[in-house]
């Protein structure tokens, strides 16, 4: 299921290397590698590996411009005002909302991609911000000193508004329905590798719905690098391609 695209081969090799390494991962680099693999063959944005460094410098510039390096200050800077990053409600299922390079270009994205930007800007400023994989809507939280569930959260998709745990629960029920059970664990921080898996799964769903099989193949190839997913992704891709044979 490996792609024959010469332009993104270096990016796939680096992505696989990071996955194999396990442990702490560079979330920003992995997100930009996804963009390089999806956009590389058709774009001049990623001619070689040095382009990843150039893309990461865009996050450096954002961090340097934050006037108040606090959790609330970062949220306000990124998600309010004339140059704000916004939730792309009108074209929610546009795959470019999940490609970090395009999100930075367009200042528009979906909850998880906007959250990655806030997490990475926070990391550069020494503000520990974690991804919160609440079912149905990705959030971020300020990592507490005790390492447990955060007490303050932000919703990058909705103008970066700050929330407490009760407000997160209200949001969950608004989206999932009042009859759905909310568990406190929904607000626990998730590992960066799980964030990358979720981003890939979003892209897989979008490309499948749009019958964009070449892009789907690239995404499923990346998913196949994760332990336990290799054979299942390969078998599923063959099944999806069967009607086209």
Secondary structure, 3 states (H helix, E strand, C coil): CCCCCHHHHHHHHHHHHHHHHCCCCCHHHHHHHHHHHHHHHHCCCCCCCHHHHHHHHHHHHHHHHCCCCCHHHHHHHHHCCCCCCEECCCCCCCHHHHCHHHHHHHCEECHHHHHHHHHHHHHHCCCCEEEECCCCCCEEEECCCCCCCCCCEEEHHHCCEEECHHHHHHHHHHHHCCCCCCCHHHHCEECHHHHHHHHHHHHHHHHHHCCCHHHHHHHHHHHCCCCCCHHHHHHHHHHHHHHHC
